[in-house]
Amino acid sequence: MKAHIVGGGFGGLAAAAYLIRNADVPGRDITLYEADDCWGGGFFLSGGPERGYSLPGSVFDSHFRCTFDLLQAIPSTSDPAVSVKDEFFAFNASHPFNDRAHIIDRDGRIVHGPHFGLSLCDGFRLARLVLTPEAMLDGRRIEEFFPARFFSTEFWLLWSTIMGSLPQHSATEFRRYINRGLALFPSLSDMARFMRTPRNQHQAFIGPLVAWLRPRGVNLLTGVFVRDIGLASSPGRITVNRIDYERDSTATTIAVGPEDLVLVTLGSQIADMSMGSMTEAPRPRGGGQSWALWTRLAQGHTAFGNPGLYFGNPQVPSSRWVSFTVTTTGTEFLDQLSALTGSEPGTGGLVTLKDSGWLLSLTIFHQPEIIGQPPGTNVWWGYGLYPERNGDFVPKPMKACTGAEILEEVLRQLRFDRQLATIMASSICIPCDMPYVNNIWLPRGRSDRPHVIPEGATNLGLIGQYAEVPRDIAFTIEYSARTAWEAIHRLLGRGPAPPPVYQGQYDPKALLGALKVFLRR
Ligand SMILES: Cc1cc2nc3c(=O)[nH]c(=O)nc-3n(C[C@H](O)[C@H](O)[C@H](O)COP(=O)(O)OP(=O)(O)OC[C@H]3O[C@@H](n4cnc5c(N)ncnc54)[C@H](O)[C@@H]3O)c2cc1C
């Protein structure tokens, strides 16, 4: 039996590791095909101290059950005697978030109330949505369940800037997030229950996974785009019999037997991502390579869902983020932000500038964020949830701005005008346009996401953010890991089933904690 995995993001790499660990498939019988030149997909790391780094900012919680189960078996880069999981938990125990100024208004005042601005009525509305079965939420939007006032509460700002939801987004997804994230409710402002990697996610998670797979003989192919997979036609059954891929403009076809296994990552949140520089805005990048295979599959079969819902132009204003990574050799920005927020650099979580047109959120990483980051260099990150709107000081949409323009807007929003020239001179801001990153939130119906094992499939599993896993929440590596584990378990019938998705609504401690938010003074 040979296993073929399309996509080398966290999901594809996790799939290879589960095959070895859970299903006893020898590494030499597994091949991973990644179109990019490097591994990691959404957990990318690019640039350097001279040109400026670029990376995503991410948070996690302790209920990433599939992820941590796997990372328990993977040695960390810094100390191979310690697993990635143990390193992660030890780091979070010694460096918990203590966000003292999560939301700041245009006058530099910290916005914080005991109930996050929620009324008891809001509590009932949240409960009503949670109690509505998913089957009744097809295509419905969050804004259908709440009055306009709800979307200006501190709660909504905290929730949407951490989780990515907008009022026009999916009520189904919001319901799942509330259930899955109920235990985080009391700490939405200080972020004490949120967790982070000890360094950037590429070096903390992706590097160790690749380092574990390589000596086990897994065929790790980068720069390989899988153009098509052939499906043998027999009524009611879907069996892959062929993989067509391209490498360096050379097309290759390999035969797949009915006993083989093919796992395909559908789409990518970083599809068509592009980066700019201090002097150039990111150039829109078409191509759609990341969802091309999904589109081909869906053209021939209804069991493959609806890629057009997630990828394609009309949806972009509801799915785009522009993020930016700032590499600085000065300390002025860190000093000023610490003075404003009362948080030591690296201890606060997000700082959201609530009155900024782009709805900017920033975070200073625990330093060094990158292995090899030169001493005296600091890295911080931010993003705009509304990058299609004009800035307040730079009258342009964020997506059309250079790194210098984004940095200027941030500094002026923060009223750091006196330090502006010094900070600009010692900083490199790399903007990053991600037109599809937030598309997992688009309102959807139940058939838009295909099942992990499409109906009738005998040797094909679908993994990643766009395959359906009941109850779990996308925009997480946990979701991709779960799809991989589930697909392998069901297709091969080997190893344990994935652990159940954590559901806060059945956890008395989480329920009590959430209730206390409404009762505290
Ligand atoms: C800015 C940002 C913030 C994030 N924050 C968080 C967070 O806070 N918490 C969290 O858990 N997660 C977070 N994520 C999400 C996380 O990155 C994704 O959940 C995860 O990377 C998904 O992994 P994946 O393997 O399913 O897909 P991806 O990482 O998107 O990888 C898919 C890969 O498949 C490749 N591919 C696609 N089609 C083909 C083909 N036909 N042939 C060959 N290769 C192909 C692509 O090139 C890509 O590398 C964040 C992501 C971003 C970008």
Ligand as a Chemical Component Dictionary entry (heavy atoms), coordinates in Angstrom:
data_LIG
# 
_chem_comp.id                   LIG 
_chem_comp.type                 NON-POLYMER 
_chem_comp.pdbx_formal_charge   0 
_chem_comp.three_letter_code    LIG 
# 
loop_
_chem_comp_atom.comp_id 
_chem_comp_atom.atom_id 
_chem_comp_atom.alt_atom_id 
_chem_comp_atom.type_symbol 
_chem_comp_atom.charge 
_chem_comp_atom.model_Cartn_x 
_chem_comp_atom.model_Cartn_y 
_chem_comp_atom.model_Cartn_z 
_chem_comp_atom.pdbx_ordinal 
LIG C1  C1  C 0 -2.512 34.911 9.321  1  
LIG C2  C2  C 0 -2.905 33.556 9.812  2  
LIG C3  C3  C 0 -3.257 33.379 11.135 3  
LIG C4  C4  C 0 -3.593 32.113 11.601 4  
LIG N1  N1  N 0 -3.925 31.968 12.925 5  
LIG C5  C5  C 0 -4.142 30.737 13.404 6  
LIG C6  C6  C 0 -4.380 30.547 14.786 7  
LIG O1  O1  O 0 -4.430 31.516 15.540 8  
LIG N2  N2  N 0 -4.566 29.280 15.250 9  
LIG C7  C7  C 0 -4.529 28.203 14.402 10 
LIG O2  O2  O 0 -4.676 27.071 14.875 11 
LIG N3  N3  N 0 -4.349 28.369 13.079 12 
LIG C8  C8  C 0 -4.153 29.601 12.568 13 
LIG N4  N4  N 0 -3.971 29.783 11.239 14 
LIG C9  C9  C 0 -4.417 28.733 10.340 15 
LIG C10 C10 C 0 -3.418 27.714 10.023 16 
LIG O3  O3  O 0 -2.352 28.290 9.380  17 
LIG C11 C11 C 0 -4.123 26.740 9.111  18 
LIG O4  O4  O 0 -5.164 26.193 9.820  19 
LIG C12 C12 C 0 -3.246 25.628 8.695  20 
LIG O5  O5  O 0 -2.061 26.124 8.127  21 
LIG C13 C13 C 0 -3.979 24.792 7.681  22 
LIG O6  O6  O 0 -3.157 23.737 7.297  23 
LIG P1  P1  P 0 -3.486 22.947 5.973  24 
LIG O7  O7  O 0 -2.371 22.007 5.788  25 
LIG O8  O8  O 0 -4.847 22.420 6.020  26 
LIG O9  O9  O 0 -3.499 24.045 4.832  27 
LIG P2  P2  P 0 -2.364 25.022 4.381  28 
LIG O10 O10 O 0 -1.485 25.393 5.511  29 
LIG O11 O11 O 0 -3.059 26.117 3.665  30 
LIG O12 O12 O 0 -1.511 24.159 3.387  31 
LIG C14 C14 C 0 -2.044 23.655 2.188  32 
LIG C15 C15 C 0 -0.878 23.417 1.252  33 
LIG O13 O13 O 0 -1.337 22.664 0.145  34 
LIG C16 C16 C 0 -0.642 23.085 -0.987 35 
LIG N5  N5  N 0 -1.419 22.694 -2.157 36 
LIG C17 C17 C 0 -2.696 23.015 -2.433 37 
LIG N6  N6  N 0 -3.082 22.449 -3.598 38 
LIG C18 C18 C 0 -2.018 21.747 -4.055 39 
LIG C19 C19 C 0 -1.804 20.953 -5.210 40 
LIG N7  N7  N 0 -2.772 20.760 -6.097 41 
LIG N8  N8  N 0 -0.586 20.360 -5.358 42 
LIG C20 C20 C 0 0.391  20.522 -4.435 43 
LIG N9  N9  N 0 0.237  21.275 -3.327 44 
LIG C21 C21 C 0 -0.960 21.890 -3.139 45 
LIG C22 C22 C 0 -0.516 24.571 -0.813 46 
LIG O14 O14 O 0 0.566  25.091 -1.553 47 
LIG C23 C23 C 0 -0.308 24.701 0.701  48 
LIG O15 O15 O 0 1.050  24.778 1.048  49 
LIG C24 C24 C 0 -3.608 31.017 10.728 50 
LIG C25 C25 C 0 -3.255 31.202 9.386  51 
LIG C26 C26 C 0 -2.896 32.444 8.933  52 
LIG C27 C27 C 0 -2.479 32.592 7.499  53 
# 
loop_
_chem_comp_bond.comp_id 
_chem_comp_bond.atom_id_1 
_chem_comp_bond.atom_id_2 
_chem_comp_bond.value_order 
_chem_comp_bond.pdbx_ordinal 
LIG C1  C2  SING 1  
LIG C2  C3  SING 2  
LIG C2  C26 DOUB 3  
LIG C3  C4  DOUB 4  
LIG C4  N1  SING 5  
LIG C4  C24 SING 6  
LIG N1  C5  DOUB 7  
LIG C5  C6  SING 8  
LIG C5  C8  SING 9  
LIG C6  O1  DOUB 10 
LIG C6  N2  SING 11 
LIG N2  C7  SING 12 
LIG C7  O2  DOUB 13 
LIG C7  N3  SING 14 
LIG N3  C8  DOUB 15 
LIG C8  N4  SING 16 
LIG N4  C9  SING 17 
LIG N4  C24 SING 18 
LIG C9  C10 SING 19 
LIG C10 O3  SING 20 
LIG C10 C11 SING 21 
LIG C11 O4  SING 22 
LIG C11 C12 SING 23 
LIG C12 O5  SING 24 
LIG C12 C13 SING 25 
LIG C13 O6  SING 26 
LIG O6  P1  SING 27 
LIG P1  O7  DOUB 28 
LIG P1  O8  SING 29 
LIG P1  O9  SING 30 
LIG O9  P2  SING 31 
LIG P2  O10 DOUB 32 
LIG P2  O11 SING 33 
LIG P2  O12 SING 34 
LIG O12 C14 SING 35 
LIG C14 C15 SING 36 
LIG C15 O13 SING 37 
LIG C15 C23 SING 38 
LIG O13 C16 SING 39 
LIG C16 N5  SING 40 
LIG C16 C22 SING 41 
LIG N5  C17 SING 42 
LIG N5  C21 SING 43 
LIG C17 N6  DOUB 44 
LIG N6  C18 SING 45 
LIG C18 C19 SING 46 
LIG C18 C21 DOUB 47 
LIG C19 N7  SING 48 
LIG C19 N8  DOUB 49 
LIG N8  C20 SING 50 
LIG C20 N9  DOUB 51 
LIG N9  C21 SING 52 
LIG C22 O14 SING 53 
LIG C22 C23 SING 54 
LIG C23 O15 SING 55 
LIG C24 C25 DOUB 56 
LIG C25 C26 SING 57 
LIG C26 C27 SING 58 
# 
